[in-house]
Amino acid sequence: MPELPEVETVRRGLAPAMEGARFTHVEARRRDLRWPLPKDFAKRLEGTTVEGLGRRAKYLLADLSSGDVLVMHLGMSGSFRVSHAGQERAPGNYHHERPKHAAHDHVVFHMSNGATVTFNDPRRFGSMKLVPRAKLEQEPLLRSIGPEPLGNEFDAAMLAKACAGKKTSLKAALSDQRVVAGLGNIYVCEALFRARLSPKRRASTIADRNGKPNGRAAALVEAIKTVLHDAIKAGGSSLRDHRRADGSLGDFQHNFQVYDCEGKPCPSCKGKVKRVVQTGRSTFYCPSCQK
């Protein structure tokens, strides 16, 4: 599933085509994605203008002139592509060719600026929902999500407080969207490696007995922010289904230091990267330098 850097990359790719533009025609080619589309979905969108396109964790939020917010999630295989005047933008020279399965083009937005924004989702785990702006904070999909890791308020004290008393592993805690928003398997592994902390370490050990942060918490927050900034700059990671909005692949996967590197030499010591399974997901780390 795309993580924060991938979703932010998609947001930046969609913004020029959607922000300030009006939905002139909306094609909902099927009634459901992961869940049924809202009643009169196309009619409620047509004629409204996208006043801003934001992101909350792994959700895209289109603020509409109607007072609604279009909440969109890519799911496991969802992607957008943008075309204009019959030409689809696909810059970059990448190894994998973009698949063209028109049968999976489930929602198509025709914008007043001439752009066409198409949502393609072979597995249909993505979702779209219209939520009144005044009720956005109470929206069940969003209300329990933790702080944005790139926000100014996310610091060592906040992370330590969230992990204080937790008996779960540090890997499991960071993967919990209630602790920190938008992180997933890839960037948790990479951040823990940069912070030199073992994914098996108990989450509570980044705080003292009073819930105050220690040096581990500070190192981990810095690592999380750095790895996310680096990934966004690289356009995200292309694993299986993720694509940028222009159809090209993100290339942060070429900068992985431990993720999917089982058996390879650790880039920081003489050890080798190991893979273990935690909460049903593969975890990659170096047992020699991550303690």
RODRENKE-560113 format. One record per residue (C-alpha): residue number from 1; x, y, z. Coordinates in nm, 2 decimals, always signed. Each point is the difference from the previous one (the first is absolute). Example, Ala and Ser with C-alpha at 12.3 -4.5 7.8 and 13.67 -1.06 7.14 Angstrom:
// residues 2
<site><num>1</num><c1>+1.23</c1><c2>-0.45</c2><c3>+0.78</c3></site>
<site><num>2</num><c1>+0.14</c1><c2>+0.34</c2><c3>-0.07</c3></site>
***
This chain:
// residues 291
<site><num>1</num><c1>+0.00</c1><c2>+0.00</c2><c3>+0.00</c3></site>
<site><num>2</num><c1>+0.14</c1><c2>+0.34</c2><c3>-0.09</c3></site>
<site><num>3</num><c1>+0.14</c1><c2>+0.19</c2><c3>+0.30</c3></site>
<site><num>4</num><c1>+0.02</c1><c2>+0.37</c2><c3>+0.08</c3></site>
<site><num>5</num><c1>+0.27</c1><c2>+0.09</c2><c3>-0.25</c3></site>
<site><num>6</num><c1>-0.18</c1><c2>-0.17</c2><c3>-0.28</c3></site>
<site><num>7</num><c1>-0.33</c1><c2>+0.17</c2><c3>+0.08</c3></site>
<site><num>8</num><c1>+0.17</c1><c2>+0.34</c2><c3>+0.04</c3></site>
<site><num>9</num><c1>+0.16</c1><c2>-0.06</c2><c3>-0.34</c3></site>
<site><num>10</num><c1>-0.33</c1><c2>-0.08</c2><c3>-0.16</c3></site>
<site><num>11</num><c1>-0.15</c1><c2>+0.31</c2><c3>+0.17</c3></site>
<site><num>12</num><c1>+0.26</c1><c2>+0.22</c2><c3>-0.15</c3></site>
<site><num>13</num><c1>-0.05</c1><c2>-0.15</c2><c3>-0.34</c3></site>
<site><num>14</num><c1>-0.38</c1><c2>+0.05</c2><c3>+0.01</c3></site>
<site><num>15</num><c1>+0.00</c1><c2>+0.35</c2><c3>+0.14</c3></site>
<site><num>16</num><c1>+0.08</c1><c2>+0.18</c2><c3>-0.33</c3></site>
<site><num>17</num><c1>-0.29</c1><c2>-0.18</c2><c3>-0.17</c3></site>
<site><num>18</num><c1>-0.26</c1><c2>+0.03</c2><c3>+0.27</c3></site>
<site><num>19</num><c1>+0.06</c1><c2>+0.31</c2><c3>+0.22</c3></site>
<site><num>20</num><c1>-0.21</c1><c2>+0.29</c2><c3>-0.12</c3></site>
<site><num>21</num><c1>-0.17</c1><c2>-0.21</c2><c3>-0.26</c3></site>
<site><num>22</num><c1>-0.37</c1><c2>-0.10</c2><c3>-0.02</c3></site>
<site><num>23</num><c1>-0.14</c1><c2>-0.35</c2><c3>-0.05</c3></site>
<site><num>24</num><c1>-0.18</c1><c2>+0.03</c2><c3>-0.33</c3></site>
<site><num>25</num><c1>-0.08</c1><c2>-0.37</c2><c3>-0.03</c3></site>
<site><num>26</num><c1>+0.06</c1><c2>-0.29</c2><c3>+0.23</c3></site>
<site><num>27</num><c1>-0.02</c1><c2>-0.37</c2><c3>-0.11</c3></site>
<site><num>28</num><c1>-0.06</c1><c2>-0.25</c2><c3>+0.28</c3></site>
<site><num>29</num><c1>+0.03</c1><c2>-0.31</c2><c3>-0.21</c3></site>
<site><num>30</num><c1>-0.09</c1><c2>-0.23</c2><c3>+0.29</c3></site>
<site><num>31</num><c1>-0.20</c1><c2>+0.05</c2><c3>+0.31</c3></site>
<site><num>32</num><c1>+0.27</c1><c2>-0.11</c2><c3>+0.24</c3></site>
<site><num>33</num><c1>+0.37</c1><c2>-0.02</c2><c3>+0.07</c3></site>
<site><num>34</num><c1>+0.09</c1><c2>-0.13</c2><c3>+0.35</c3></site>
<site><num>35</num><c1>-0.34</c1><c2>+0.13</c2><c3>+0.11</c3></site>
<site><num>36</num><c1>-0.29</c1><c2>+0.13</c2><c3>-0.20</c3></site>
<site><num>37</num><c1>+0.04</c1><c2>+0.35</c2><c3>-0.14</c3></site>
<site><num>38</num><c1>-0.21</c1><c2>+0.27</c2><c3>+0.17</c3></site>
<site><num>39</num><c1>-0.36</c1><c2>+0.04</c2><c3>-0.13</c3></site>
<site><num>40</num><c1>-0.01</c1><c2>+0.23</c2><c3>-0.31</c3></site>
<site><num>41</num><c1>+0.38</c1><c2>+0.01</c2><c3>+0.01</c3></site>
<site><num>42</num><c1>+0.05</c1><c2>+0.14</c2><c3>-0.35</c3></site>
<site><num>43</num><c1>-0.29</c1><c2>+0.26</c2><c3>+0.03</c3></site>
<site><num>44</num><c1>+0.14</c1><c2>+0.13</c2><c3>+0.33</c3></site>
<site><num>45</num><c1>+0.34</c1><c2>+0.06</c2><c3>-0.15</c3></site>
<site><num>46</num><c1>-0.10</c1><c2>+0.14</c2><c3>-0.34</c3></site>
<site><num>47</num><c1>+0.01</c1><c2>+0.38</c2><c3>+0.00</c3></site>
<site><num>48</num><c1>+0.21</c1><c2>+0.03</c2><c3>+0.32</c3></site>
<site><num>49</num><c1>+0.35</c1><c2>+0.15</c2><c3>+0.01</c3></site>
<site><num>50</num><c1>+0.30</c1><c2>-0.16</c2><c3>+0.17</c3></site>
<site><num>51</num><c1>+0.12</c1><c2>+0.28</c2><c3>+0.23</c3></site>
<site><num>52</num><c1>+0.29</c1><c2>-0.19</c2><c3>+0.14</c3></site>
<site><num>53</num><c1>+0.15</c1><c2>-0.35</c2><c3>-0.01</c3></site>
<site><num>54</num><c1>+0.15</c1><c2>-0.12</c2><c3>+0.33</c3></site>
<site><num>55</num><c1>+0.11</c1><c2>-0.32</c2><c3>+0.17</c3></site>
<site><num>56</num><c1>-0.06</c1><c2>-0.15</c2><c3>+0.34</c3></site>
<site><num>57</num><c1>+0.21</c1><c2>-0.31</c2><c3>+0.07</c3></site>
<site><num>58</num><c1>-0.07</c1><c2>-0.22</c2><c3>-0.31</c3></site>
<site><num>59</num><c1>-0.32</c1><c2>+0.18</c2><c3>-0.10</c3></site>
<site><num>60</num><c1>-0.03</c1><c2>+0.26</c2><c3>-0.27</c3></site>
<site><num>61</num><c1>-0.24</c1><c2>+0.28</c2><c3>+0.09</c3></site>
<site><num>62</num><c1>-0.16</c1><c2>+0.22</c2><c3>-0.28</c3></site>
<site><num>63</num><c1>-0.16</c1><c2>+0.30</c2><c3>+0.16</c3></site>
<site><num>64</num><c1>-0.31</c1><c2>+0.09</c2><c3>-0.21</c3></site>
<site><num>65</num><c1>-0.19</c1><c2>+0.32</c2><c3>-0.06</c3></site>
<site><num>66</num><c1>-0.32</c1><c2>-0.18</c2><c3>+0.10</c3></site>
<site><num>67</num><c1>+0.12</c1><c2>-0.03</c2><c3>+0.36</c3></site>
<site><num>68</num><c1>+0.08</c1><c2>-0.37</c2><c3>-0.04</c3></site>
<site><num>69</num><c1>+0.34</c1><c2>-0.17</c2><c3>+0.01</c3></site>
<site><num>70</num><c1>+0.08</c1><c2>-0.28</c2><c3>-0.24</c3></site>
<site><num>71</num><c1>+0.19</c1><c2>-0.25</c2><c3>+0.21</c3></site>
<site><num>72</num><c1>+0.20</c1><c2>-0.24</c2><c3>-0.22</c3></site>
<site><num>73</num><c1>+0.22</c1><c2>-0.30</c2><c3>+0.08</c3></site>
<site><num>74</num><c1>+0.21</c1><c2>-0.20</c2><c3>-0.24</c3></site>
<site><num>75</num><c1>-0.04</c1><c2>-0.33</c2><c3>+0.17</c3></site>
<site><num>76</num><c1>+0.25</c1><c2>-0.27</c2><c3>-0.11</c3></site>
<site><num>77</num><c1>+0.00</c1><c2>+0.05</c2><c3>-0.37</c3></site>
<site><num>78</num><c1>-0.17</c1><c2>+0.33</c2><c3>-0.07</c3></site>
<site><num>79</num><c1>+0.17</c1><c2>+0.27</c2><c3>-0.21</c3></site>
<site><num>80</num><c1>-0.09</c1><c2>+0.32</c2><c3>-0.18</c3></site>
<site><num>81</num><c1>+0.11</c1><c2>+0.11</c2><c3>-0.34</c3></site>
<site><num>82</num><c1>-0.04</c1><c2>+0.35</c2><c3>-0.15</c3></site>
<site><num>83</num><c1>-0.05</c1><c2>+0.07</c2><c3>-0.37</c3></site>
<site><num>84</num><c1>-0.04</c1><c2>+0.33</c2><c3>-0.18</c3></site>
<site><num>85</num><c1>-0.11</c1><c2>+0.06</c2><c3>-0.36</c3></site>
<site><num>86</num><c1>+0.03</c1><c2>-0.37</c2><c3>-0.07</c3></site>
<site><num>87</num><c1>+0.36</c1><c2>-0.02</c2><c3>+0.12</c3></site>
<site><num>88</num><c1>+0.09</c1><c2>-0.20</c2><c3>+0.31</c3></site>
<site><num>89</num><c1>+0.30</c1><c2>+0.13</c2><c3>+0.19</c3></site>
<site><num>90</num><c1>+0.25</c1><c2>-0.27</c2><c3>+0.08</c3></site>
<site><num>91</num><c1>+0.34</c1><c2>+0.16</c2><c3>+0.04</c3></site>
<site><num>92</num><c1>+0.30</c1><c2>-0.20</c2><c3>+0.13</c3></site>
<site><num>93</num><c1>+0.19</c1><c2>-0.30</c2><c3>-0.12</c3></site>
<site><num>94</num><c1>-0.10</c1><c2>-0.29</c2><c3>+0.22</c3></site>
<site><num>95</num><c1>+0.05</c1><c2>-0.38</c2><c3>-0.02</c3></site>
<site><num>96</num><c1>-0.37</c1><c2>-0.10</c2><c3>+0.03</c3></site>
<site><num>97</num><c1>-0.25</c1><c2>+0.10</c2><c3>-0.26</c3></site>
<site><num>98</num><c1>-0.33</c1><c2>+0.13</c2><c3>+0.13</c3></site>
<site><num>99</num><c1>-0.27</c1><c2>-0.26</c2><c3>-0.06</c3></site>
<site><num>100</num><c1>-0.31</c1><c2>+0.12</c2><c3>-0.19</c3></site>
<site><num>101</num><c1>-0.31</c1><c2>-0.18</c2><c3>+0.12</c3></site>
<site><num>102</num><c1>-0.29</c1><c2>+0.22</c2><c3>-0.09</c3></site>
<site><num>103</num><c1>-0.24</c1><c2>-0.25</c2><c3>+0.15</c3></site>
<site><num>104</num><c1>+0.12</c1><c2>+0.12</c2><c3>+0.34</c3></site>
<site><num>105</num><c1>-0.05</c1><c2>+0.37</c2><c3>-0.07</c3></site>
<site><num>106</num><c1>-0.29</c1><c2>+0.03</c2><c3>+0.26</c3></site>
<site><num>107</num><c1>-0.03</c1><c2>+0.38</c2><c3>+0.05</c3></site>
<site><num>108</num><c1>+0.08</c1><c2>+0.27</c2><c3>-0.25</c3></site>
<site><num>109</num><c1>+0.00</c1><c2>+0.38</c2><c3>+0.08</c3></site>
<site><num>110</num><c1>-0.03</c1><c2>+0.24</c2><c3>-0.29</c3></site>
<site><num>111</num><c1>+0.12</c1><c2>+0.34</c2><c3>+0.12</c3></site>
<site><num>112</num><c1>-0.08</c1><c2>+0.35</c2><c3>-0.14</c3></site>
<site><num>113</num><c1>+0.36</c1><c2>+0.06</c2><c3>-0.08</c3></site>
<site><num>114</num><c1>+0.00</c1><c2>-0.28</c2><c3>-0.26</c3></site>
<site><num>115</num><c1>+0.17</c1><c2>-0.26</c2><c3>+0.22</c3></site>
<site><num>116</num><c1>-0.13</c1><c2>-0.35</c2><c3>+0.05</c3></site>
<site><num>117</num><c1>+0.08</c1><c2>-0.17</c2><c3>+0.33</c3></site>
<site><num>118</num><c1>-0.06</c1><c2>-0.38</c2><c3>+0.00</c3></site>
<site><num>119</num><c1>+0.00</c1><c2>-0.23</c2><c3>+0.30</c3></site>
<site><num>120</num><c1>+0.11</c1><c2>-0.35</c2><c3>-0.08</c3></site>
<site><num>121</num><c1>-0.02</c1><c2>-0.28</c2><c3>+0.26</c3></site>
<site><num>122</num><c1>+0.02</c1><c2>-0.36</c2><c3>-0.11</c3></site>
<site><num>123</num><c1>-0.05</c1><c2>-0.14</c2><c3>+0.35</c3></site>
<site><num>124</num><c1>-0.27</c1><c2>+0.26</c2><c3>+0.10</c3></site>
<site><num>125</num><c1>+0.14</c1><c2>+0.05</c2><c3>+0.36</c3></site>
<site><num>126</num><c1>+0.00</c1><c2>+0.38</c2><c3>-0.06</c3></site>
<site><num>127</num><c1>-0.28</c1><c2>+0.22</c2><c3>+0.11</c3></site>
<site><num>128</num><c1>-0.18</c1><c2>+0.34</c2><c3>-0.06</c3></site>
<site><num>129</num><c1>-0.23</c1><c2>+0.17</c2><c3>+0.24</c3></site>
<site><num>130</num><c1>-0.17</c1><c2>+0.34</c2><c3>+0.03</c3></site>
<site><num>131</num><c1>+0.01</c1><c2>+0.15</c2><c3>+0.35</c3></site>
<site><num>132</num><c1>-0.14</c1><c2>+0.34</c2><c3>+0.11</c3></site>
<site><num>133</num><c1>+0.30</c1><c2>+0.22</c2><c3>+0.08</c3></site>
<site><num>134</num><c1>-0.15</c1><c2>+0.08</c2><c3>+0.34</c3></site>
<site><num>135</num><c1>-0.01</c1><c2>-0.37</c2><c3>+0.09</c3></site>
<site><num>136</num><c1>+0.35</c1><c2>-0.09</c2><c3>-0.13</c3></site>
<site><num>137</num><c1>+0.16</c1><c2>-0.03</c2><c3>+0.35</c3></site>
<site><num>138</num><c1>-0.28</c1><c2>-0.24</c2><c3>+0.10</c3></site>
<site><num>139</num><c1>+0.04</c1><c2>-0.22</c2><c3>-0.31</c3></site>
<site><num>140</num><c1>+0.06</c1><c2>-0.36</c2><c3>+0.11</c3></site>
<site><num>141</num><c1>+0.27</c1><c2>-0.05</c2><c3>-0.26</c3></site>
<site><num>142</num><c1>+0.20</c1><c2>+0.30</c2><c3>+0.13</c3></site>
<site><num>143</num><c1>-0.09</c1><c2>+0.07</c2><c3>+0.37</c3></site>
<site><num>144</num><c1>+0.24</c1><c2>-0.26</c2><c3>+0.16</c3></site>
<site><num>145</num><c1>+0.30</c1><c2>+0.07</c2><c3>-0.22</c3></site>
<site><num>146</num><c1>+0.31</c1><c2>+0.12</c2><c3>+0.19</c3></site>
<site><num>147</num><c1>+0.22</c1><c2>+0.31</c2><c3>-0.07</c3></site>
<site><num>148</num><c1>+0.15</c1><c2>+0.07</c2><c3>-0.34</c3></site>
<site><num>149</num><c1>+0.37</c1><c2>-0.10</c2><c3>+0.03</c3></site>
<site><num>150</num><c1>+0.11</c1><c2>+0.30</c2><c3>-0.21</c3></site>
<site><num>151</num><c1>-0.20</c1><c2>+0.24</c2><c3>+0.21</c3></site>
<site><num>152</num><c1>+0.16</c1><c2>+0.25</c2><c3>+0.24</c3></site>
<site><num>153</num><c1>-0.18</c1><c2>-0.15</c2><c3>+0.29</c3></site>
<site><num>154</num><c1>+0.15</c1><c2>-0.35</c2><c3>-0.05</c3></site>
<site><num>155</num><c1>+0.30</c1><c2>-0.02</c2><c3>+0.22</c3></site>
<site><num>156</num><c1>+0.18</c1><c2>-0.23</c2><c3>+0.24</c3></site>
<site><num>157</num><c1>-0.23</c1><c2>+0.10</c2><c3>+0.29</c3></site>
<site><num>158</num><c1>-0.31</c1><c2>-0.09</c2><c3>-0.20</c3></site>
<site><num>159</num><c1>+0.14</c1><c2>-0.33</c2><c3>-0.12</c3></site>
<site><num>160</num><c1>+0.12</c1><c2>-0.10</c2><c3>+0.35</c3></site>
<site><num>161</num><c1>-0.33</c1><c2>+0.08</c2><c3>+0.15</c3></site>
<site><num>162</num><c1>-0.18</c1><c2>-0.22</c2><c3>-0.26</c3></site>
<site><num>163</num><c1>+0.23</c1><c2>-0.29</c2><c3>+0.06</c3></site>
<site><num>164</num><c1>+0.03</c1><c2>+0.03</c2><c3>+0.38</c3></site>
<site><num>165</num><c1>-0.12</c1><c2>-0.32</c2><c3>+0.17</c3></site>
<site><num>166</num><c1>-0.04</c1><c2>-0.19</c2><c3>-0.33</c3></site>
<site><num>167</num><c1>+0.11</c1><c2>-0.37</c2><c3>+0.02</c3></site>
<site><num>168</num><c1>-0.02</c1><c2>-0.04</c2><c3>-0.37</c3></site>
<site><num>169</num><c1>+0.31</c1><c2>+0.02</c2><c3>-0.22</c3></site>
<site><num>170</num><c1>+0.13</c1><c2>+0.33</c2><c3>-0.14</c3></site>
<site><num>171</num><c1>-0.07</c1><c2>-0.12</c2><c3>-0.35</c3></site>
<site><num>172</num><c1>-0.36</c1><c2>-0.07</c2><c3>+0.08</c3></site>
<site><num>173</num><c1>-0.05</c1><c2>+0.33</c2><c3>+0.19</c3></site>
<site><num>174</num><c1>+0.13</c1><c2>+0.20</c2><c3>-0.29</c3></site>
<site><num>175</num><c1>-0.22</c1><c2>-0.19</c2><c3>-0.25</c3></site>
<site><num>176</num><c1>-0.30</c1><c2>+0.10</c2><c3>+0.21</c3></site>
<site><num>177</num><c1>-0.18</c1><c2>+0.29</c2><c3>-0.17</c3></site>
<site><num>178</num><c1>-0.12</c1><c2>+0.12</c2><c3>+0.34</c3></site>
<site><num>179</num><c1>+0.36</c1><c2>+0.05</c2><c3>+0.11</c3></site>
<site><num>180</num><c1>+0.12</c1><c2>+0.18</c2><c3>-0.31</c3></site>
<site><num>181</num><c1>-0.17</c1><c2>+0.05</c2><c3>-0.33</c3></site>
<site><num>182</num><c1>+0.09</c1><c2>-0.13</c2><c3>-0.34</c3></site>
<site><num>183</num><c1>+0.29</c1><c2>-0.23</c2><c3>+0.09</c3></site>
<site><num>184</num><c1>+0.00</c1><c2>-0.36</c2><c3>-0.13</c3></site>
<site><num>185</num><c1>+0.23</c1><c2>-0.29</c2><c3>-0.02</c3></site>
<site><num>186</num><c1>+0.26</c1><c2>+0.15</c2><c3>-0.24</c3></site>
<site><num>187</num><c1>+0.07</c1><c2>+0.33</c2><c3>+0.18</c3></site>
<site><num>188</num><c1>-0.02</c1><c2>-0.15</c2><c3>+0.35</c3></site>
<site><num>189</num><c1>+0.28</c1><c2>-0.24</c2><c3>-0.09</c3></site>
<site><num>190</num><c1>+0.20</c1><c2>+0.28</c2><c3>-0.16</c3></site>
<site><num>191</num><c1>-0.05</c1><c2>+0.24</c2><c3>+0.28</c3></site>
<site><num>192</num><c1>+0.09</c1><c2>-0.25</c2><c3>+0.27</c3></site>
<site><num>193</num><c1>+0.32</c1><c2>-0.08</c2><c3>-0.19</c3></site>
<site><num>194</num><c1>+0.10</c1><c2>+0.36</c2><c3>-0.02</c3></site>
<site><num>195</num><c1>-0.07</c1><c2>+0.04</c2><c3>+0.37</c3></site>
<site><num>196</num><c1>+0.20</c1><c2>-0.32</c2><c3>+0.08</c3></site>
<site><num>197</num><c1>-0.29</c1><c2>-0.14</c2><c3>+0.20</c3></site>
<site><num>198</num><c1>-0.11</c1><c2>-0.36</c2><c3>-0.02</c3></site>
<site><num>199</num><c1>-0.36</c1><c2>-0.06</c2><c3>-0.13</c3></site>
<site><num>200</num><c1>-0.03</c1><c2>-0.26</c2><c3>+0.28</c3></site>
<site><num>201</num><c1>+0.07</c1><c2>+0.25</c2><c3>+0.27</c3></site>
<site><num>202</num><c1>-0.30</c1><c2>+0.07</c2><c3>+0.24</c3></site>
<site><num>203</num><c1>-0.16</c1><c2>+0.32</c2><c3>-0.10</c3></site>
<site><num>204</num><c1>-0.01</c1><c2>+0.13</c2><c3>+0.35</c3></site>
<site><num>205</num><c1>+0.38</c1><c2>+0.02</c2><c3>+0.01</c3></site>
<site><num>206</num><c1>+0.01</c1><c2>+0.33</c2><c3>-0.19</c3></site>
<site><num>207</num><c1>-0.15</c1><c2>+0.16</c2><c3>+0.31</c3></site>
<site><num>208</num><c1>+0.10</c1><c2>+0.02</c2><c3>+0.37</c3></site>
<site><num>209</num><c1>-0.23</c1><c2>-0.11</c2><c3>+0.28</c3></site>
<site><num>210</num><c1>-0.18</c1><c2>+0.34</c2><c3>-0.01</c3></site>
<site><num>211</num><c1>-0.06</c1><c2>-0.03</c2><c3>-0.37</c3></site>
<site><num>212</num><c1>+0.27</c1><c2>+0.26</c2><c3>-0.09</c3></site>
<site><num>213</num><c1>+0.20</c1><c2>-0.05</c2><c3>-0.31</c3></site>
<site><num>214</num><c1>+0.36</c1><c2>-0.13</c2><c3>+0.01</c3></site>
<site><num>215</num><c1>+0.27</c1><c2>+0.00</c2><c3>-0.27</c3></site>
<site><num>216</num><c1>-0.16</c1><c2>-0.28</c2><c3>-0.19</c3></site>
<site><num>217</num><c1>-0.32</c1><c2>+0.19</c2><c3>-0.05</c3></site>
<site><num>218</num><c1>+0.19</c1><c2>+0.30</c2><c3>-0.13</c3></site>
<site><num>219</num><c1>+0.20</c1><c2>-0.21</c2><c3>-0.24</c3></site>
<site><num>220</num><c1>-0.31</c1><c2>-0.18</c2><c3>-0.12</c3></site>
<site><num>221</num><c1>-0.19</c1><c2>+0.32</c2><c3>-0.07</c3></site>
<site><num>222</num><c1>+0.29</c1><c2>+0.14</c2><c3>-0.20</c3></site>
<site><num>223</num><c1>+0.03</c1><c2>-0.32</c2><c3>-0.19</c3></site>
<site><num>224</num><c1>-0.37</c1><c2>-0.02</c2><c3>-0.09</c3></site>
<site><num>225</num><c1>+0.00</c1><c2>+0.36</c2><c3>-0.12</c3></site>
<site><num>226</num><c1>+0.32</c1><c2>-0.05</c2><c3>-0.21</c3></site>
<site><num>227</num><c1>-0.11</c1><c2>-0.32</c2><c3>-0.16</c3></site>
<site><num>228</num><c1>-0.34</c1><c2>+0.14</c2><c3>-0.10</c3></site>
<site><num>229</num><c1>+0.15</c1><c2>+0.32</c2><c3>-0.14</c3></site>
<site><num>230</num><c1>+0.25</c1><c2>-0.20</c2><c3>-0.20</c3></site>
<site><num>231</num><c1>-0.27</c1><c2>-0.23</c2><c3>-0.13</c3></site>
<site><num>232</num><c1>-0.23</c1><c2>+0.29</c2><c3>-0.10</c3></site>
<site><num>233</num><c1>+0.29</c1><c2>+0.16</c2><c3>-0.18</c3></site>
<site><num>234</num><c1>+0.06</c1><c2>-0.32</c2><c3>-0.19</c3></site>
<site><num>235</num><c1>-0.37</c1><c2>-0.03</c2><c3>-0.09</c3></site>
<site><num>236</num><c1>-0.08</c1><c2>-0.29</c2><c3>+0.23</c3></site>
<site><num>237</num><c1>+0.07</c1><c2>-0.37</c2><c3>-0.05</c3></site>
<site><num>238</num><c1>-0.12</c1><c2>-0.22</c2><c3>-0.28</c3></site>
<site><num>239</num><c1>-0.10</c1><c2>-0.33</c2><c3>+0.16</c3></site>
<site><num>240</num><c1>-0.24</c1><c2>-0.21</c2><c3>-0.20</c3></site>
<site><num>241</num><c1>-0.28</c1><c2>+0.24</c2><c3>-0.08</c3></site>
<site><num>242</num><c1>+0.10</c1><c2>+0.35</c2><c3>+0.10</c3></site>
<site><num>243</num><c1>+0.02</c1><c2>+0.27</c2><c3>-0.27</c3></site>
<site><num>244</num><c1>+0.03</c1><c2>+0.38</c2><c3>+0.00</c3></site>
<site><num>245</num><c1>-0.28</c1><c2>+0.20</c2><c3>-0.14</c3></site>
<site><num>246</num><c1>+0.18</c1><c2>+0.04</c2><c3>-0.33</c3></site>
<site><num>247</num><c1>+0.04</c1><c2>-0.37</c2><c3>-0.04</c3></site>
<site><num>248</num><c1>+0.37</c1><c2>-0.02</c2><c3>+0.08</c3></site>
<site><num>249</num><c1>+0.15</c1><c2>-0.20</c2><c3>+0.28</c3></site>
<site><num>250</num><c1>+0.14</c1><c2>+0.13</c2><c3>+0.32</c3></site>
<site><num>251</num><c1>+0.37</c1><c2>-0.09</c2><c3>+0.06</c3></site>
<site><num>252</num><c1>+0.06</c1><c2>+0.01</c2><c3>+0.37</c3></site>
<site><num>253</num><c1>+0.02</c1><c2>-0.38</c2><c3>-0.01</c3></site>
<site><num>254</num><c1>+0.35</c1><c2>+0.05</c2><c3>-0.14</c3></site>
<site><num>255</num><c1>+0.10</c1><c2>+0.16</c2><c3>+0.33</c3></site>
<site><num>256</num><c1>-0.13</c1><c2>-0.27</c2><c3>+0.23</c3></site>
<site><num>257</num><c1>+0.26</c1><c2>-0.08</c2><c3>+0.26</c3></site>
<site><num>258</num><c1>-0.17</c1><c2>-0.30</c2><c3>+0.16</c3></site>
<site><num>259</num><c1>-0.34</c1><c2>-0.05</c2><c3>-0.14</c3></site>
<site><num>260</num><c1>-0.02</c1><c2>-0.30</c2><c3>-0.23</c3></site>
<site><num>261</num><c1>+0.38</c1><c2>-0.05</c2><c3>+0.04</c3></site>
<site><num>262</num><c1>+0.00</c1><c2>-0.33</c2><c3>+0.19</c3></site>
<site><num>263</num><c1>+0.35</c1><c2>-0.16</c2><c3>-0.01</c3></site>
<site><num>264</num><c1>+0.17</c1><c2>+0.31</c2><c3>-0.14</c3></site>
<site><num>265</num><c1>+0.28</c1><c2>+0.17</c2><c3>+0.19</c3></site>
<site><num>266</num><c1>-0.11</c1><c2>+0.27</c2><c3>+0.24</c3></site>
<site><num>267</num><c1>+0.10</c1><c2>+0.35</c2><c3>-0.14</c3></site>
<site><num>268</num><c1>+0.12</c1><c2>+0.10</c2><c3>+0.34</c3></site>
<site><num>269</num><c1>+0.19</c1><c2>-0.29</c2><c3>+0.14</c3></site>
<site><num>270</num><c1>+0.13</c1><c2>-0.35</c2><c3>-0.08</c3></site>
<site><num>271</num><c1>-0.32</c1><c2>-0.17</c2><c3>+0.08</c3></site>
<site><num>272</num><c1>-0.27</c1><c2>-0.13</c2><c3>-0.23</c3></site>
<site><num>273</num><c1>-0.36</c1><c2>+0.12</c2><c3>-0.04</c3></site>
<site><num>274</num><c1>-0.25</c1><c2>-0.25</c2><c3>+0.16</c3></site>
<site><num>275</num><c1>-0.37</c1><c2>-0.05</c2><c3>-0.06</c3></site>
<site><num>276</num><c1>-0.24</c1><c2>-0.10</c2><c3>+0.27</c3></site>
<site><num>277</num><c1>-0.38</c1><c2>+0.00</c2><c3>+0.01</c3></site>
<site><num>278</num><c1>-0.18</c1><c2>+0.23</c2><c3>+0.24</c3></site>
<site><num>279</num><c1>-0.38</c1><c2>+0.03</c2><c3>+0.01</c3></site>
<site><num>280</num><c1>-0.02</c1><c2>-0.18</c2><c3>-0.33</c3></site>
<site><num>281</num><c1>+0.24</c1><c2>+0.24</c2><c3>-0.18</c3></site>
<site><num>282</num><c1>+0.36</c1><c2>-0.04</c2><c3>-0.11</c3></site>
<site><num>283</num><c1>+0.24</c1><c2>+0.21</c2><c3>+0.21</c3></site>
<site><num>284</num><c1>+0.35</c1><c2>+0.07</c2><c3>-0.13</c3></site>
<site><num>285</num><c1>+0.28</c1><c2>+0.11</c2><c3>+0.23</c3></site>
<site><num>286</num><c1>+0.37</c1><c2>-0.04</c2><c3>+0.09</c3></site>
<site><num>287</num><c1>+0.03</c1><c2>-0.20</c2><c3>+0.33</c3></site>
<site><num>288</num><c1>+0.36</c1><c2>+0.13</c2><c3>+0.03</c3></site>
<site><num>289</num><c1>-0.06</c1><c2>+0.37</c2><c3>+0.01</c3></site>
<site><num>290</num><c1>-0.37</c1><c2>+0.03</c2><c3>+0.09</c3></site>
<site><num>291</num><c1>-0.03</c1><c2>-0.05</c2><c3>+0.38</c3></site>
***
